[in-house]
Amino acid sequence: MRSASTPGGGRTAADATTVYPVRPADYQPTLNWWGHTWRIIGVVAVSALGWAPRAAYQWSEHRWWFAFDLTLGLVALAMVMRYRRTHPVLVATITNLMSVVSTTAGGPAVLALVSLSTRRRWKEIVPQTLLTITCMFASEYVLRAPDEAELTTLDAALLVMIAALVIAWGMYIGSRRELLASWRARALLSEAEQAAHVREAQNAERARIAREMHDVLAHRISAVSMYAGALAFRDDLSSEEVKETAQTIQQTSHQALTELREVLGVLRDGPGDADPERPQATAAQVSELIEENRRTGMRIDVHCDLDVDALPTVLGRTVYRCVQESLTNARKHAPASRVRVSLSGEPGRGVDIHVENPLSLAAGQTPPESGFGLIGLAERVALAGGRQDHRTTGGGTFVLAVWLPWQRYTEPSR
């Protein structure tokens, strides 16, 4: 079966119109016992119809001829039933030649010609048609009994018409088989496309869930990890400090669970049903985010040359997520180091976010990675039409630089 496909390996709906079997073997049905039986009955009936006027003469005058005719007919029948699909041209040629000296071979020759015609290949049909007509005329002279009338012009025209009907019938059967096979192929392709679309939707939904879960939980959980690490490694904390740290862990965990429930509620509703008025973080809350991180012990220097209140909502949300991810990343890899955050931008020029932090965490102390931090951030920035670059300088400083287009957003800020 031949089909077109996309460069990525998937098939499109338009390709279904070009999918069709190109070989007769692709659309010839497998025969059951009844399929074989009625074909044998038809062949015997055709052979008997042609042999009836001559059988009595052969039996009474030349019994060897009777036996020879019958034997050739049975051999031709066995050959046609076994090999007409695998060697159609050869079988049709042999049975046509046998029909010149055996009336009973005429029935198998008809079936072989029908089977050959189902292939609908003119380079095979035309020569076999000429051979069939020639053998039919030759058999009338070779096998005609003395009491049979000579072949007339009307009889000759009738033989040619019979051959034409046989070929037309075979071509009709082949055309119908190919049409049904093409419908089945298109149905299978449609099912495969539908399954591929379902898998793509599932993968996209999994990625969306993972990205949202990371955005919401990574920041909170990294804070919990840092507080818990302080409790584990610092023996000089007073009981009051231990209590305050435990309370902070409890509050941060509660906030993470609350935000997780909100995200799951949005994801459960689906992108088309999500509440557009559900409050989400924007650039105006970046200062709160920085203060929250400072309370965890992070040292953050901020330079802001950006009117966060003038940012459109979608752009402000992206800015917030970029800063949040950069601080989360810094807390994981350099919790005791100083982080520098720079925000600048204006309409038409875009928004620049620049974050630097040293990589001072000792080997083996890095918290487990989620796999959706910088990768998810890069995808979010790309969807916003921006650019992201992160690198490590020769001095061991990690730098995250993000540019977002301001003019891309047209909705008013809220």
N, C-alpha and C positions, 0 to 999 in steps of 0.2 A: 504494500500500500504506500502511496506517495502522498506527502503532505508538506505544506509550507509551515515555517515556524519563525518565531521572532529570534533576533540575535541572542537573546538570553536563554533560549531553549524553550520558551513557552509558546503556545499556539493561541492565535486570536480567533475571534468569531468569523472574521473575513476569510481566514484560511480554510474554514469548513467548506466553503463553496468550491475549493480546489482539491478536496480530498476525495479520491475515488480509486477503485481497484483498476490496475493497469494490465493485469494478466488474467486470462480466463480462469486459471486455477484459484484466483482470489475470490471468485464469485460462483463457482460451480458447487452446488449443494452436495452434501454427503448423502448417498442413497441408503435407505433402509431396505428391509426384505421386500416390502410392498413396491418400492420404487423399482427394484430389479424385476420383480414378478410381472408387473403390468407391461414393462418394456419387452420382456420375453414373449408374453402373450401377443402383443402387437406385432412383433417380428414374425412369429409363427403364423399369425393371421394373414399378413401380407404375403409371406412365402406360399401359404396354402392357396391363396387366391390366384396367384400366378401359376402355380404348379398343377392345379386341378385339371385344366384342359389337356395336360401332357402326361400326367402320372399313369393313366390307364394305358395309353399307348406304350409308354416305357415298360410297364409291367408285363404287358402281353407280348411285346416284340423284342425288347432289349432289357432283360432284367438286370444285367450288369450296369446298364445306364441308369436304371432306377436306383440301384444301390449307390452308384457313384454320385448321382445328383443329391441324394439324401445325405450321404456322408459329407460332401462338400458344404452343404447347407448347415449341418451341425457344427462342422469345424469353423465355418464363418461366424456362426452365432456365438460360439465360445470365445473366439478371438475378439469379436466386437464388444461383448460384455466385459471382457477383461482389460483390453488395451485401447479402447476408443478414446479415452481421455488422456492417457499418457503418450500415445503415438497416433494422433488423429489422422494425419495426412497419410501415413503408411497404411493404417488399417482401412481407410476409405479407398485407397488405390488397390489394395489386394482384394477386397470384397467386390469392387467393381469388376476387376478382371475375372474373379471367380464366377460372377453372375453371367458371364458370357457362355460358360459351359455348364452352369448349374442354376436351374430356375429357383431352387430353394435358397440359394445364396442371395437372391434379390432382396428379401426382407432384411437380413443383416446389412446389406449395402445401403438400404434406405436409412436405417438407424445410424450407420456410420456417417452418412452425408448430413443428417440432421445434427448430430453431435459436432461435426466439423463446422457447420454453419453457425452454431451458437457462439463460436469464437469471433465471428464477424470480422474476419480478415480476408479482404478481397484477393490478396495474392495467393491464398489457399483455396478460396471458394471458386474463383473463375476457372483454374485448371481442372479442378475436380468436377465442376459442372460440365465442361466439355468432355471429360473422360466418361462421366456417367451417361450422357446422351449417346456418345459413341458406342459404349458397351450395351446400352439398351437396344439400339438398332442392330448391333452385331448378334445379340442373343436371339432376336427374332428370326434371324436367318439360320443360326446354328442349331437352335433348339426347337424350331417349329416342327410340329408333327405333320405328316402328309395330309391329314384331313383338315388342317387349319388353313384359314384364308390368308392370302398374302397381305403384307403390310401396305396399307393405303396411306395417302397423304393425310387424311383425317386422323388415322391411327398415329402417324408420326407427330402430328401437332399435339395430339393428346399426350403422348409420351413426354414431349418437351414441356407441356403445361404441368404435368405431374412432377417433373424434376424441379421446375420453378417453384411450385407450391411447397415441395419438401424443403427447398433452400429458404424460402420466405418464412416458413414455420420455424425452422431452426434459428434464423436470425431474430425472430420475434422473441423466442424463448431466451436467447442470449441477452438481448436488450433488457428484458424484464429482470433477469437475474442480476445484471450489472446495476440496474437502477435500485433494486432492493438492497444489494450489497453496499452501494454508495450511501443509502439512507442509514443503514446500520453503522457504517463507518463514521458518518457525521454525528449520529447519536452518541457513539462511543467518544468521539472527540469533544462533543458538547459536555458530556459527563466529566471528562478529564479536565476541561477548562473550568467547569464549575468547581471541581475539587481543588484545582490550583488557586482559584479566586478565594475559596474558603480558607485554604492554608495561608495565603497572603494576608487575608483579613485577621486570622488568628495571630500570625506573627506580628503584624502591626499593632494589634491590641496588646499583646504581651510586651512589646517594646514600649508602648504608651504607658502601661501600668508600671513597668520597671522604672521608666523615667520619672513619672510622677512620684512614685514611692521614694526614689532616691532624693528628689528635690525636697520632699517633706521630711524624710527621716534621717538622712545622712548628717545633716547639721545637728539635730538634737542628739542623735546617738553618739556622735563624736564628742559632744560636750559631756554626756554621761560617762563615756570612756575616760575622758581626761580627769573628771572628778573622782571616779573610782580608782584610777591610777594613783592619784594623790593620796587617797586613803590607804592604799596598799603600800606605798613606798615612804610616806612621811610618818616618822615615829614621834615627831616633835609637836604634833597637833594636840591642842587641849581638847577636853571633852566637849566644850562649847563649839569649837571649830569643827570637830567631827560631826556634831549634831547639825550644824548649819550646812555642812557639805552634804550630809545625808538628805536633809530637807531639799536642798537644791537638786540633787539627783532625782528625788521623788517628784518635784515640780516639773523638771525637764522631761522626765518619763511620761508624766501625765499630759504635758503639752504635746509630746510626740504621738501618744495614743489618740488625743483629740484630733490632731491634724490628720492622722491616719484614717480615722472614721470619716472625716470630711472628704478626703481623697477617694476613699472607697465608695462613698455615696455618689460622688460625681461620676466615677467610672461605672458604677452599677446603672446609673441612668443612661449612660452612653453619651457620645459627643453631641448627638442631635437633641437630646433631652436635658442636658445639663442646664442648671439655672444660670443664666447670664449675669444675674445680679449677685451671685455668691461672692462674698468678699475675698479677694486675693491680694497677695502682697504686691506692692508697687514701689517705684523708686522713692516715693515719699517716706517709706519705712526703712530705707537703708540706714539712716542714723540710728533707729531703734535696734536694727540688726547689729550694728557695730558696737553699740553700748552693751547689748546682751553678750557679745563675745568678750568685751573688755571685762565684764563681771566674772567671766570664767577664768580670767588671768592672762588673757592675750594682750600683748602690747601692740596697739594699732595706731599708726599715724595716717591721718586722712587729709587729703587735699581735694577739695570739691570746688570746681569752677563750672557748675552745672545747675541750672534752674530745674530742680526735680519736679516742682509743681507744674511746670509747663509741658512736661513730657506727656505724650499720648499714653493711654492706659496700657496698651500692648507693649509698647517700647519700654515703659516704666517697669512692667513686670519682668521683661527680659533683663533689664539692667539689674533689678533686684536679684534674680536668679544667678546672674554672673558673679555678683559680689558675694552672694551666699556660698556658691560653690568654691570660689577662690579662698574664702576664709575657712571653710570646712577642710579644704585641701591643706592649707597652711597649718591648721590645728593638728591634723593627722601627722604631718611630716616635720613640723618645727613648732611644737607647742610653746616653747619658751623663747622663741625668737621674735624680733620685731617685724611687723608686717606693715608695708606701705601701700596704701590704696589711693589711687588718683582717679578722679572723675572729671571729665570736661566735655564740652560740646555745645552746639547751637544748631538751630534749624538750618538745613542745607548743607552743613559741614558734617553732621553726624555726631555720635557719642563715642568717646574714647574711654575705655576702662583699662587701667594699668595697675597691676598688683605684683609686688615683689616680696619675697620672703627667703631667708637663708635656709639651706637644707642641713639642719644641725642634728637631726634625730639619729641616735645611734642605731647601728644595724641590728636587726632582730626585734626592734620595738615598734615597727610600723604596724598600725592597725590593719586588719584585713580589708582588701579593696572590694568595692561593690562591682566594679567594672562598668559603671554608668556615670562616673563623675565627669571627667574632661571629655569623654566620648559623647555623653548626653548633652553636655554644654555646647560642644562643637555643632551637634545636630540642631540644637535650639537656635544658635547664632546663625547657622546656614539658612534655616527656615525664615529667619527674620531678614535675610538678605545681607548679613554682615560677614565679618571675617574674624577668625580667632587664630592666635599663635601662642604657643607656649614653648619655652626653652629653658635650658640651664646654662648660665654663664660660666666662664672659666673660674670665677671666684666662688662658685658653689651657691649661686643665688638662682632661685626659681622665679621666672618671669612669665606672667600671663597677660597677654594684650588682646583686647577685644575692640572691634570697631562695629558700630551699628548705625545704619542709615536713619536719619531723623525724618527725612521727607517721605520715606516709604509709608509712614503711618499717617492716616488722615482722620481718624476718629478723634473727637475732642477728649481732653483729659477730664477725669472725674475726681 
